[in-house]
Each structure stands twice: as structure tokens, then as C-alpha cells.
Amino acid sequence: MWQNLGMSLAAGLAAGPLCFLHCGAFHLAYLGPRVDRGRRGVLAFGVVLLAGRLLAYVVLGLCVGMIAGSGLPLPAPWVLRFLAGVLLLAAAWAGPLWGGHCGGRRRGEGAAAWGGAFALGLVTGLSPCPPLLASGVIALQSHGPLAGVLTFLAFFAGSSAFLVPILFGVAALPVRVRAMVRRGGRFVAFAAAVYAFALAASQFPGFAGEVVRGVGDAPSASGRLGGDPGPSPVDGPWAAVPPPAPAGVKPLYSKQRLKELLTEATVQRLGLSLHEAMHYTKLEGGRVQCQLCPRGCLLKNGERGLCRVRCNIDGTLRALTYGLPVSIHADPIEKKPLYHVLPGSTALSVATVGCNSGCVFCQNYEISQASPEDVPRRPVSPAKLVEAAVLRGDEGIAYTYTEPTVFFEYMLDMARLARAQGLRNYWITCGQIRQGPLLELCKVLDAANVDLKGFSDAFYVEYCDFHLAPVLETIRTLHREGVAVEITNLIIPGGNDDPEMIRSMCRWIREELGPDVPLHFSRFHPAYKLTRRPATPMATLVRAREMALAEGLKHVYIGNARVEGASDTRCAGCGAVLLRREGYLVVENRLRNGACPDCGAPPRGIWK
């Protein structure tokens, strides 16, 4: 945690000038019409503005600290910009009415001014900007409300090192200068209000395109590189249910292909791995074709696949991130989410950089969509991680955060060692993998949560730049091979929230896997390339759960939001509550020897 605090403080110090250009500019615009209140009045206003901003960071820290189960809704960015514009417009219009004394000329006007200052500090503090998002990424690694709050407070302290002297420096101006500033301050406040309204309009859903399609030699939805023809991902063993997307459907954003060619010397200089990858075919002319996922990337010498972590080095496919994790944390199993696997236990969670999809709504894009050389990492062998899990008393290891398929060799070696030590293995995945590697992985898997992003191939192509059919086949295979499967569906407003799509998905789950497979509906929050889409309304999540239950599914949960009873596990037989949860915490466990204490029916999952 102390490392996170130091990183957040450093981020605040480095980003302080940017914070001043955003929050500080709005604060000064609000202070402008009131700078002749005397030095004490100006200082007091500065304190109130910073107090509002401080509260915003505490709220953000709490939300980030318990993000998967908090249910604390944050307004969309355009709403915050609009509110800032209203407050600044009020400052420009009402400045002369409130006069030059702290109490104002009329009863209640001074209180309104103080309240407006506090509200502006709160609104600007909640407004997302690159420095704030950077601190949020650091806070996400803290795993707890207190640690999240402390991380944001460290960022507040770092950024305030620039804001405080500039804001309070206004109080040091001579009286005559402050009077001149007050007269011009109304126009500055008005201009800042117009700017805030323009920002709000640009972020309002539907005002402008949400993402810009990739250009250049970006891959298509099939992911084929190098111009070689190849089989469509929906050909061969993958059943086309639902039907393939129409030809006119294009990705909102095509993940860019890296143009820089790597050599063995470059890989060594960058500190990356030269571990030989599995599941690829050597072709003529030094080319190789990766056989790990449905994209089947064809790579010339020095080229990397779309995942950016598998590279052809002199005719041999190398796994660049083998033994180089970027994230290692001990998480509650409920965070994966796996609600039917050893409730209340912990899993050592591991990830490297990379992903073989291009989801525009990715929550972990800082590491999933990055290149391995651009993210800090440290070498840790599979044996060391297994040893750490055993020493900590974790019940298993979770391969998560990014897409574990792209670090297949690292995951497989670790999983084999973990199984030998009596640990369980959990795969948290988007499901885009070929059947050969999957069957090999199933031999050492205990449970998997598959992110079924929607039940439409058109949605998959448009929002994720790959196809649905291979994901469905992955789910079928996991179920057939005896892996405990749970499914997560992130509901995106205007994307995959169509009621008929949700009903069709639930019917497919019931018919293919059975009615007792756990389904998690997760709340979307604006991220990555989809920042102008509002968060999922709570009513949508509740309706989706009701539809799933009506379609016959027995275990339906709501994640990233707190809904009374929507995290509890009930007996599929008699309906009795078996487990009660608050966020990630299991507050009551009534299971007896893995069975319902009332009717004796064993729920589906791993309980002992």
C-alpha cells in the first residue's frame, strides 16, 4: 500500500500543472468576481473550494476501493461539466449582487456563495481527467476502501502543491488590483462557463462519435495480419449461433498493429522473454502462424500478433511476457467473480500485459491493450508464484485482469505446479481460444468465469473486434470437460442491453449448460474508448436479473453495483438463502457439507 501512496503522490506532483489548467482554472474563474472580499475572505473561499475537491477524492477513493461491489453511482462526465458550467455562470451573473463583503448584501446570499464554491470543488474533483484516471489506476491495485481513499488523498496532496500557492496567491494581491480583477472576473467566469458547457456538449451521448475507427493497416475483425487469406473465425468447428454479423458491420475501433519489428537483440535489450511459444506452425520464408486463438495471426520475421506479446523471432514464435507479470494480488474469490467456488477464500491473482481482443469498453486497458515493453514488470517464475500462494494460505491461483490466453505457456506451467501443490486454478477469460490449447488447459483448471460480452455476433464485431461463436464453443467445452463455469455479462447501454438479446442469452445458457449455472450481470462504467456512454442504469440491471430468473436460471447475480439480495446464493431446490454477501464479503454461510441445510440439495459449484 505504501508503494501505491508514493506512486499516487508522485503522479499528483507530476500532473499538478495539468490539474491547475482544469480544476484550478475553474476555481480562479469562480474566485474572480469575489477577490475584493478581503484577504481573509479570499483565503476562506480557496479553502472551501479545496474542501469540496477533497470530499470528491474521498468519494472516488471509496468507490474505487470497493469498485466491484460498491453500488455507489458516479455521474457521467458530461453531467459534471454541465454542473460546473452552471456554477460558473452563477458566479458571473450574481457576483455584483453578493457584493464585496463575506456576508453578502442580502440574507442568504453569502451562504449561497460558499455553497457554490464547495459544490464547484466537488464537481471539478469528480470530473475525470488523465491525472485523476492515473491515480484511479493506482488505487485499483489497493483492494480496499481505506487504501483507495488514502491513495486519492496522496494524489490530492501532490496536485495541491501547485493549486494552493496559486489560488491563495490571489489574496496577496493589492486591494486596487483585486478590485480590477473582480470587474474582469465576471467575464472570465462567463468564458469558463461557456467552456464547461462546450465540454459537456462534446461528451453528451450522441453529440459526437464515441470512438474513431483505426486507420492504416489495422487488422479486421478476423485479426488476420500480413494480408494473407485465412479461415474465417466462424468457419470450421464453431457453430454460428447466433448468425454471423452482416458484412456491413465494422468495429468501432480497430486495434492497431505495431509496425516496429523486433529482433532477438532488441527483445533482450527490452528485458522481455524469449521463451518459445506453444501452438504455432512454421511456414515457408521464415513466417509462422499462431494457432493459439481464432485470429490465427500470420507473422513475418520480427512481427507481433494482435495481442502484442507473441512475436516471430527468426522463424520461432516467442512468448514475450513469459515469467514477467505486471500484476500480482491476493483477491477474494468473489472478486473474479466466482460465487460458487469456495466462498470466502482467496486466490493469488496474476496477469501479464496483453489481450487478443480490442474491446472499446475495457476496464483494464492500461495493461491489456499496452505493449509489454511499456509497462513496469518484474521476473517471477511459475514456481515462485506457486510458492507464494502456498505460504500465504491461498486456496488457488487466478489467471485474470488481462486475457490469460495470451500468456498461455506461463499460465499452463504455473497451473501444473499449483495442481501438484494442492491449489486450485481459476481462469478469468473472454473465451477467445482454439480448442486444442483449451483442452490442454482444461486438464488443470478447476473453475472459469467467461465474459460473455453479448449475445450477438454484430455486437462482438462492433464493440470487441472479434466473433461470438468461438466464445460459445469455449463455454461448451469447459462445461463438457467438468470445469466449474460461471458467466459474466457486462451490460452496456445502447450496446447489448436489448431485452430480447438478454433473453436469448439466458435461454442458450439454460439449454446448453443447465439452469443452475451462475450468471453475473455487471454494471458498465465509462472507460477506454467508450467514455461518452452513461453507466448502466440500476433499473436495467434489475430487469435483466428478473428476465434471467423468468427464463429459468437459478443463480443470477448483479455485480459492480449493490442491489439488496442480488449477491446472495439461494438453493435451486427450495429457494432458501445459503450465502449472504456484502460486496466481496460473505457475511453468512449456511451450507452444511456443501449442501442446503433445509432440503439437503447440493448447489452446483465447488464448496469443499
C-alpha positions in Angstrom: 0.0 0.0 0.0 2.8 2.4 0.8 4.2 1.9 -2.7 0.8 2.9 -4.1 0.7 6.0 -1.9 4.1 7.0 -3.1 3.1 6.5 -6.8 0.0 8.5 -6.4 1.8 11.3 -4.7 4.4 11.3 -7.5 1.5 11.3 -10.0 0.0 14.4 -8.3 3.3 16.2 -8.2 4.0 15.4 -11.9 0.4 16.2 -13.0 0.0 19.3 -10.9 0.2 21.8 -13.7 -2.4 19.9 -15.7 -4.7 19.9 -12.6 -4.3 23.7 -12.4 -5.2 24.1 -16.1 -8.5 22.2 -15.4 -9.6 22.4 -11.8 -7.5 25.5 -11.0 -8.8 27.4 -13.9 -12.4 26.9 -12.9 -11.6 27.7 -9.3 -9.9 31.0 -10.2 -12.8 31.8 -12.5 -15.2 31.4 -9.6 -12.9 33.4 -7.3 -12.6 36.3 -9.8 -15.9 38.1 -9.0 -15.2 37.9 -5.3 -11.5 38.8 -4.9 -12.3 42.1 -3.2 -13.7 40.4 -0.1 -10.5 41.0 1.8 -7.6 38.6 2.2 -9.4 36.5 4.8 -12.4 36.2 2.5 -10.4 35.1 -0.5 -8.4 32.6 1.6 -11.7 31.2 3.1 -13.1 30.8 -0.4 -9.9 29.0 -1.5 -10.2 26.6 1.5 -13.9 25.9 0.7 -13.1 25.1 -2.9 -10.3 22.7 -1.9 -12.6 21.2 0.7 -15.1 20.3 -2.0 -12.3 18.8 -4.1 -11.0 16.9 -1.1 -14.5 15.4 -0.5 -14.6 14.4 -4.2 -11.4 12.4 -3.8 -12.6 10.7 -0.7 -15.8 9.6 -2.5 -13.7 8.5 -5.5 -11.4 6.6 -3.2 -14.3 4.8 -1.6 -15.8 3.9 -4.9 -12.6 2.7 -6.5 -11.6 0.8 -3.3 -14.7 -1.3 -3.5 -15.5 -0.9 -7.1 -16.9 -4.3 -7.9 -19.5 -4.2 -5.2 -19.9 -0.7 -4.1 -23.0 0.3 -6.0 -22.1 4.0 -5.4 -23.1 5.6 -8.7 -20.9 8.4 -10.2 -22.5 10.8 -12.6 -21.5 10.8 -16.3 -18.6 13.2 -17.2 -20.9 15.4 -19.3 -23.2 15.9 -16.2 -20.3 17.1 -14.1 -19.1 19.5 -16.8 -22.6 20.9 -17.1 -22.9 21.5 -13.4 -19.5 23.2 -13.4 -20.8 25.5 -16.1 -24.0 26.3 -14.2 -22.0 27.2 -11.1 -19.6 29.4 -13.1 -22.4 31.1 -14.8 -24.0 31.8 -11.4 -20.7 33.3 -10.3 -20.5 35.5 -13.4 -24.1 36.7 -13.1 -24.5 37.0 -9.3 -21.1 38.4 -8.4 -22.2 42.0 -8.2 -25.3 41.1 -6.1 -23.2 39.4 -3.5 -21.0 42.5 -3.1 -17.6 42.8 -1.6 -18.3 41.6 2.0 -18.1 38.0 3.1 -21.7 38.0 4.3 -23.1 39.5 1.1 -25.6 42.3 0.9 -28.7 40.3 1.4 -29.6 37.5 3.8 -28.6 34.1 2.5 -26.5 35.3 -0.4 -23.2 34.7 1.4 -24.2 31.1 2.2 -25.1 30.6 -1.5 -21.7 31.8 -2.5 -20.0 29.4 0.0 -22.2 26.5 -1.1 -21.4 27.3 -4.7 -17.7 27.3 -4.0 -17.9 23.9 -2.2 -20.1 22.4 -5.0 -17.7 23.6 -7.7 -14.8 22.0 -5.8 -16.7 18.8 -5.5 -17.8 18.8 -9.2 -14.4 19.5 -10.6 -12.8 16.9 -8.3 -15.1 14.2 -9.6 -14.6 15.2 -13.3 -12.3 12.6 -14.9 -9.0 13.8 -16.4 -5.8 12.0 -17.3 -4.0 12.7 -14.0 -7.1 11.6 -12.0 -7.5 8.5 -14.0 -3.9 7.6 -13.5 -4.4 7.9 -9.7 -7.5 5.7 -10.1 -5.5 3.0 -11.8 -3.1 3.0 -8.9 -5.9 3.0 -6.4 -7.5 -0.1 -8.2 -4.4 -2.0 -7.0 -5.1 -1.2 -3.4 -8.1 -3.6 -2.9 -10.0 -1.9 -0.1 -11.9 1.3 0.7 -9.4 2.7 3.2 -6.4 2.1 0.8 -8.3 3.6 -2.1 -9.1 6.7 0.0 -5.5 7.1 1.1 -4.3 6.7 -2.5 -6.5 9.5 -3.7 -5.6 11.7 -0.7 -1.9 11.2 -1.7 -2.8 12.4 -5.2 -4.7 15.4 -3.7 -1.7 16.3 -1.6 0.6 16.1 -4.7 -1.6 18.1 -7.0 -2.5 20.7 -4.3 1.2 21.5 -4.1 0.6 23.6 -7.3 -3.0 24.6 -6.7 -2.7 26.0 -3.2 0.0 28.7 -3.8 -1.6 29.9 -7.0 -5.1 30.0 -5.5 -4.1 31.6 -2.3 -1.7 33.9 -4.1 -4.7 35.9 -5.2 -5.2 37.0 -1.6 -1.7 38.6 -1.6 -2.7 41.0 -4.5 -3.0 44.7 -3.6 -6.5 46.0 -2.9 -6.7 48.0 -6.1 -5.5 45.1 -8.2 -8.1 42.8 -6.6 -10.8 45.4 -7.4 -9.7 45.3 -11.1 -9.6 41.5 -11.0 -13.2 41.4 -9.7 -14.5 43.6 -12.5 -12.8 41.4 -15.1 -13.6 38.2 -13.1 -17.2 38.2 -14.2 -16.2 37.9 -17.9 -13.6 35.2 -17.0 -16.2 33.3 -15.1 -18.6 33.6 -18.1 -16.0 32.4 -20.5 -15.1 29.4 -18.2 -18.9 28.6 -18.1 -19.1 28.6 -21.8 -16.0 26.3 -22.0 -17.6 23.9 -19.4 -20.9 23.8 -21.4 -18.9 23.0 -24.6 -17.1 20.2 -22.8 -20.4 18.8 -21.6 -21.9 19.0 -25.1 -19.0 17.2 -26.6 -19.3 14.4 -24.0 -23.1 14.1 -24.2 -24.1 10.7 -25.7 -25.0 11.0 -29.4 -23.5 14.5 -29.8 -20.4 13.1 -31.5 -18.9 9.7 -32.4 -17.7 7.8 -29.3 -14.6 6.4 -30.9 -12.6 6.9 -34.0 -12.0 3.9 -36.1 -8.5 2.8 -36.6 -6.7 3.7 -39.7 -3.7 2.3 -41.5 -3.0 -1.4 -41.6 -5.1 -2.3 -38.6 -6.5 -5.8 -38.6 -10.1 -6.6 -39.4 -12.4 -8.4 -37.0 -10.8 -11.6 -38.1 -7.5 -10.4 -36.9 -5.5 -11.7 -39.9 -2.2 -9.9 -40.3 0.1 -9.6 -43.2 -2.6 -9.7 -45.9 -2.7 -13.5 -46.0 -6.1 -15.1 -46.6 -7.2 -17.4 -43.8 -10.2 -19.2 -42.5 -13.0 -17.1 -41.0 -13.3 -17.4 -37.2 -16.8 -18.6 -37.7 -15.8 -21.4 -40.1 -14.8 -24.9 -39.0 -15.8 -26.2 -35.6 -17.6 -23.1 -34.3 -21.3 -23.2 -34.6 -22.8 -20.0 -35.9 -25.4 -19.4 -33.1 -26.5 -16.6 -33.3 -25.8 -16.0 -37.0 -22.6 -14.1 -38.1 -22.7 -10.4 -38.3 -23.8 -8.8 -41.6 -21.0 -7.8 -43.9 -21.6 -4.1 -43.3 -20.9 -4.3 -39.6 -17.5 -2.8 -38.8 -15.6 -2.4 -35.5 -16.0 0.9 -33.7 -12.3 0.8 -33.1 -9.7 -1.5 -34.8 -6.7 -2.3 -32.6 -3.6 -1.0 -34.3 -0.9 -3.4 -35.5 2.5 -2.5 -34.2 4.8 -1.6 -37.0 8.1 -1.9 -35.2 9.9 -5.1 -36.0 11.7 -6.9 -33.1 15.0 -8.8 -33.2 16.4 -11.2 -30.6 18.8 -8.5 -29.5 16.0 -6.0 -29.2 13.9 -8.4 -27.1 16.9 -8.9 -24.8 17.6 -5.2 -24.5 14.0 -4.5 -23.6 14.1 -7.2 -20.9 11.4 -9.3 -22.5 11.3 -13.1 -22.7 12.5 -15.4 -25.5 10.5 -18.4 -24.2 9.3 -20.4 -27.1 5.5 -20.3 -27.5 3.3 -23.3 -27.9 0.7 -23.9 -30.6 2.1 -22.4 -33.8 3.0 -23.5 -37.3 6.3 -22.8 -39.1 5.8 -21.7 -42.7 8.0 -21.0 -45.7 10.1 -17.9 -45.8 10.6 -17.7 -42.0 6.9 -16.9 -41.4 4.8 -18.5 -38.6 1.1 -18.8 -37.9 -0.1 -18.6 -34.3 -2.6 -21.4 -33.5 -3.5 -20.2 -30.0 -6.6 -18.2 -30.7 -9.1 -18.0 -33.6 -7.4 -15.0 -35.1 -4.6 -17.2 -36.5 -2.1 -14.3 -36.9 0.3 -14.8 -39.8 3.6 -13.2 -38.8 6.7 -12.4 -40.8 10.1 -12.2 -39.1 10.0 -9.6 -36.3 6.2 -9.1 -36.4 3.9 -9.4 -33.4 0.4 -10.7 -33.2 -2.5 -8.5 -32.4 -2.1 -9.4 -28.7 1.3 -7.7 -28.9 3.0 -10.3 -26.7 3.7 -13.1 -29.2 6.4 -12.4 -31.8 8.2 -14.2 -34.6 11.9 -14.1 -33.9 13.8 -15.8 -36.8 11.1 -18.3 -37.6 10.3 -19.2 -33.9 7.2 -17.8 -32.1 8.3 -16.3 -28.8 6.1 -15.6 -25.7 7.5 -12.2 -24.8 5.8 -12.0 -21.4 6.6 -15.4 -20.0 7.6 -15.0 -16.4 7.0 -11.3 -16.5 3.8 -10.4 -14.5 2.6 -6.8 -14.2 0.1 -7.5 -11.5 0.1 -9.9 -8.6 -2.5 -9.6 -5.9 -4.4 -11.7 -3.4 -8.1 -11.3 -4.1 -11.3 -12.6 -2.6 -12.7 -15.3 -4.9 -15.9 -13.3 -5.1 -14.0 -10.6 -7.0 -13.3 -12.8 -10.0 -16.4 -13.2 -9.8 -16.7 -16.9 -8.7 -19.6 -17.1 -6.3 -19.9 -20.9 -6.4 -16.3 -21.7 -5.7 -15.0 -21.9 -2.1 -16.9 -18.8 -0.8 -14.8 -16.6 1.4 -11.5 -18.0 0.1 -8.6 -16.1 -1.5 -6.9 -16.5 -4.8 -3.4 -15.2 -5.8 -4.3 -13.3 -9.0 -1.7 -13.0 -11.7 -1.6 -11.1 -15.0 0.9 -10.1 -17.7 0.4 -7.4 -20.4 -1.7 -8.3 -23.4 -5.0 -9.2 -24.8 -6.2 -10.8 -28.1 -9.3 -8.6 -28.3 -9.9 -4.9 -28.7 -13.0 -4.2 -26.6 -13.8 -0.5 -26.6 -15.1 -0.7 -23.1 -12.1 -2.4 -21.5 -11.8 -1.7 -17.8 -8.1 -2.7 -17.6 -6.9 -1.2 -20.9 -3.8 0.3 -19.3 -2.3 -3.2 -19.2 -4.5 -5.3 -21.5 -4.0 -3.0 -24.5 -0.4 -2.0 -23.8 2.8 -3.3 -25.3 4.9 -5.3 -22.8 7.9 -3.0 -23.1 5.8 0.0 -22.0 4.6 -1.4 -18.6 6.8 -2.0 -15.5 7.2 -5.7 -14.8 9.5 -7.9 -12.8 10.6 -11.5 -13.5 8.8 -14.1 -11.3 8.9 -17.8 -12.2 5.9 -20.0 -12.0 7.4 -21.9 -9.1 7.9 -18.7 -7.1 4.3 -17.7 -7.5 3.0 -21.1 -6.5 5.3 -21.0 -3.5 3.9 -17.6 -2.6 0.3 -18.8 -2.8 1.1 -21.8 -0.6 2.9 -19.6 2.0 0.0 -17.1 2.0 -2.6 -19.8 2.5 -4.4 -19.0 -0.7 -6.7 -21.8 -1.9 -5.9 -21.2 -5.5 -4.4 -19.1 -8.3 -6.5 -16.9 -10.6 -5.3 -16.0 -14.1 -7.1 -12.7 -14.6 -7.1 -8.9 -15.1 -6.0 -9.0 -18.8 -6.6 -12.0 -21.1 -4.7 -15.0 -19.7 -4.9 -16.8 -23.1 -2.1 -14.6 -24.4 0.3 -15.8 -21.6 -0.8 -19.4 -22.1 2.6 -21.0 -21.5 3.2 -19.1 -18.3 -0.3 -19.9 -17.1 -0.1 -23.6 -18.0 3.3 -24.1 -16.3 2.0 -22.4 -13.2 -1.3 -24.3 -13.2 0.5 -27.6 -13.4 2.7 -26.7 -10.4 -0.3 -25.4 -8.5 -2.2 -28.6 -9.0 0.7 -30.6 -7.7 0.7 -28.5 -4.6 -3.0 -29.0 -4.0 -4.0 -25.5 -5.2 -6.9 -24.8 -7.5 -6.7 -23.0 -10.8 -9.2 -20.3 -11.9 -9.3 -18.9 -15.5 -11.0 -15.5 -15.9 -11.3 -15.1 -19.7 -13.0 -13.7 -22.7 -13.1 -17.2 -24.1 -11.3 -16.5 -27.4 -9.1 -19.6 -27.7 -8.8 -22.5 -30.1 -10.0 -26.0 -29.0 -6.6 -27.7 -28.9 -5.0 -25.3 -26.3 -8.3 -25.2 -24.4 -8.5 -28.9 -24.0 -4.9 -28.9 -22.7 -5.7 -26.2 -20.2 -8.9 -27.9 -19.0 -6.8 -30.7 -17.6 -5.5 -28.4 -14.8 -8.5 -26.0 -14.5 -11.0 -26.1 -11.6 -13.2 -23.2 -12.4 -13.6 -20.5 -15.1 -15.5 -17.2 -15.4 -16.2 -16.5 -19.1 -17.0 -12.9 -20.1 -19.9 -13.4 -22.5 -20.0 -9.8 -23.7 -23.3 -10.0 -25.5 -25.4 -12.5 -27.5 -25.0 -11.0 -30.9 -22.1 -11.5 -33.4 -22.8 -8.0 -34.7 -22.2 -6.6 -31.1 -19.0 -8.6 -30.8 -17.6 -7.3 -34.1 -18.6 -3.7 -33.5 -17.5 -3.4 -29.8 -14.8 -6.1 -29.4 -13.4 -6.6 -32.9 -13.8 -10.4 -32.8 -16.6 -13.0 -33.0 -19.1 -14.6 -30.7 -19.2 -18.2 -32.0 -15.7 -19.2 -30.6 -16.7 -17.9 -27.2 -19.8 -20.1 -27.1 -17.7 -23.1 -28.1 -15.3 -22.3 -25.3 -18.1 -22.3 -22.8 -19.5 -25.6 -24.1 -16.1 -27.2 -23.9 -15.4 -26.0 -20.4 -18.8 -27.4 -19.3 -18.2 -30.7 -21.1 -14.7 -31.1 -19.5 -16.1 -30.7 -16.0 -14.7 -27.2 -15.3 -17.0 -25.2 -12.9 -18.3 -22.4 -15.2 -19.7 -19.1 -14.3 -20.6 -16.4 -16.8 -20.4 -12.6 -16.6 -22.3 -10.3 -18.9 -21.4 -6.6 -18.7 -24.5 -4.6 -19.8 -23.7 -1.6 -21.9 -26.4 1.0 -22.5 -27.2 1.1 -26.2 -24.9 -1.8 -27.0 -26.1 -5.2 -25.6 -29.0 -4.2 -23.3 -31.7 -5.2 -25.7 -34.2 -7.3 -23.7 -34.6 -9.9 -26.5 -30.8 -10.3 -26.7 -30.6 -10.8 -22.9 -33.5 -13.4 -23.0 -31.9 -15.2 -25.9 -28.6 -15.4 -24.0 -30.3 -16.8 -20.9 -32.2 -19.4 -22.9 -28.9 -20.5 -24.5 -27.3 -20.8 -21.1 -30.2 -22.8 -19.7 -30.4 -25.2 -22.7 -26.6 -25.7 -23.2 -25.3 -25.6 -19.7 -28.3 -26.1 -17.4 -30.4 -23.8 -15.3 -28.1 -23.8 -12.3 -25.0 -22.2 -14.0 -24.3 -18.9 -12.2 -24.8 -15.8 -14.3 -23.5 -12.4 -13.3 -24.9 -9.2 -14.8 -22.2 -6.5 -14.3 -22.6 -2.7 -14.4 -20.8 -0.8 -17.1 -18.8 2.4 -16.2 -17.4 4.6 -19.0 -13.8 3.6 -19.8 -11.2 3.4 -22.6 -12.8 4.2 -26.0 -16.4 4.3 -24.6 -16.3 7.3 -22.2 -19.3 9.1 -23.6 -21.7 6.2 -22.8 -23.5 6.5 -19.5 -23.2 4.0 -16.7 -25.7 1.2 -16.7 -28.9 2.3 -15.0 -29.7 0.3 -11.9 -33.2 -0.5 -13.3 -31.6 -2.1 -16.3 -29.6 -4.5 -14.1 -32.6 -5.4 -12.0 -34.8 -6.0 -15.1 -32.0 -8.2 -16.7 -31.9 -10.3 -13.5 -35.7 -10.6 -13.4 -35.7 -11.8 -17.1 -32.9 -14.4 -16.4 -34.9 -15.7 -13.4 -38.0 -15.8 -15.6 -36.2 -17.8 -18.2 -35.4 -20.5 -15.6 -31.9 -19.7 -14.4 -31.5 -20.4 -10.7 -28.4 -18.3 -9.7 -28.4 -14.8 -11.1 -26.3 -12.1 -9.6 -25.6 -8.3 -10.0 -22.0 -7.0 -9.9 -20.4 -3.6 -9.8 -23.5 -2.4 -8.0 -25.2 -3.1 -4.7 -28.7 -4.4 -5.0 -30.4 -5.9 -2.0 -30.3 -9.7 -2.2 -28.7 -9.8 -5.7 -25.4 -11.1 -4.4 -27.0 -13.9 -2.2 -26.9 -17.5 -3.2 -30.2 -19.4 -2.9 -30.9 -23.1 -3.0 -32.0 -24.2 -6.5 -34.3 -26.7 -4.9 -36.2 -25.0 -2.0 -35.2 -21.4 -2.6 -33.6 -20.9 0.9 -30.8 -18.4 1.3 -27.5 -20.3 1.5 -25.0 -17.5 1.4 -25.4 -13.8 2.2 -22.8 -11.3 0.8 -22.0 -7.7 1.3 -19.7 -6.7 -1.6 -16.9 -9.3 -1.6 -17.6 -10.3 2.0 -19.5 -13.5 2.8 -21.5 -12.5 5.9 -23.4 -15.7 6.3 -22.7 -19.3 5.1 -25.5 -21.8 5.9 -24.1 -24.6 3.7 -23.6 -27.9 5.6 -21.1 -30.2 3.9 -21.7 -28.5 0.6 -25.5 -28.9 0.8 -28.6 -26.9 1.7 -29.3 -27.4 5.4 -33.1 -27.2 4.7 -33.6 -29.7 1.9 -30.2 -31.3 1.5 -29.8 -30.4 -2.2 -26.2 -29.7 -3.2 -25.8 -26.5 -5.2 -23.7 -26.5 -8.3 -20.1 -25.5 -7.7 -17.0 -26.2 -5.5 -17.8 -25.9 -1.8 -15.2 -28.0 0.0 
